[in-house]
Amino acid sequence: HPLPTMHNSECNAIGTDIQFILPTPVQTFREHTRDITDLSWSNTGFLLSASLDNNVKLWHPTRSISLHQFRHPDGVTSVSFHPNEDRYFLSGGFDKKLRIWNINHGRVAEWAQASNHITTATFQPDAKRIAVGLIDGKVIFYSLDGLKMKYFSQMICKNRSKKFGKKVTGLSFNNLQNLSADKLDDGSSHSPEKSSKSNKSHNNLKETKRTKLKTRVKNFATIRKNKKKMKEQVLITTNDSRLRLVGLNDFCMVRKYKGHLNYNLKFKARFSESGEFIIIGSENGKCIIWNTATRRNPLNVNVTGINMYDKVKSYECFEASRANPPSVTESLFGCSRSAKDAFLNSGLFPSLNTLDHLNHDFSSAFVVTCDYGGTIRIFLRRASFDAVCHAAGPTGYKDVTKGQNGDSF
């Protein structure tokens, strides 16, 4: 049975007039002869594609043929544009070599030899390091001085009971400074002891309030300091159905996320633009979403030891595919700018000219998923739709369809 949509069911679908993506492709590229393993966009709108046909191709949406082809001796599993210099890109594959290419010259500018097959690789957002995932569960970090690569550190992703790690399938970076202070914990926040005496004096109550206030101010200052110290984190996806959040200040695991199924495919978990949420597909047809951190379960930014990490098993999910096999091969949040533009251009909210004044996280307003059946689906978050309706006022939304309340997709 196909997945229910607004076309084949009688459900009260919302936001069907909001166009988050175009219904027809802008361009189609057909030159690769085997599976495409990775894609990377540049800051100037160029596209790189990696394939098991041993090639990386450079494209632009205005042309249907490739601009350049970069040959490799074996299948290419990963490709990534340099975050600051669009003339350079990174590639890795089955020949165990990590390469930095100069697009203008069409040749390798720098390379490094890995210990095993490279399954994923990417630049750190500030271009100071490169992270490389291997088929045996290792993640190797190289420091960058210009284009010169130098080995920096490594870690292995495996469960305690296992001798070897599972294949690393995705690497995503996140900035801690995007999270609010109440979702971070430096490990030193302790509330003052409560007195059991009922005849506590008024002066002691005042002193307790002062102590609490001083403690909060001190903890807030410490958290801000730690946020600067541990600014970057990397989220590692592996074929053991685990996500590992690792701090780049000491390369220790901060938090482990469980809930999805990933034993065979090359899934990649991604952060929302705000860093508040993590999303990934699953081999059981579900789309899984975690809170990166919550007020009840803040992120410990002062982890300094092996096996001193948090475990997160609570998550939200919804059915996103009934293909055969029912695997959601890709899931990601749309960016906030695209979400706002889609709401305003839909014509449903004529009283609104902008959404920038709303205190709402539009970076999780809609989700894009893909599956083995070749279907791309868009899921709208009900809370985002309700927030825009509320801002538009009682007469600011045309043809409102009543549905179930709640924060869901």
PyMOL commands that set and color helices and strands:
alter all, ss='L'
color gray80, all
select helices_A, chain A and resi 176-178+181-183+202-229+336-345+362-364+382-392
alter helices_A, ss='H'
color red, helices_A
select strands_A, chain A and resi 36-41+47-51+55-59+68-71+76-81+88-93+97-102+107-113+118-123+129-134+138-145+148-156+168-175+184-185+232-238+242-247+253-257+270-271+277-281+286-291+299-300+310-312+316-319+328-333+366-371+376-380
alter strands_A, ss='S'
color yellow, strands_A
deselect
rebuild
show_as cartoon
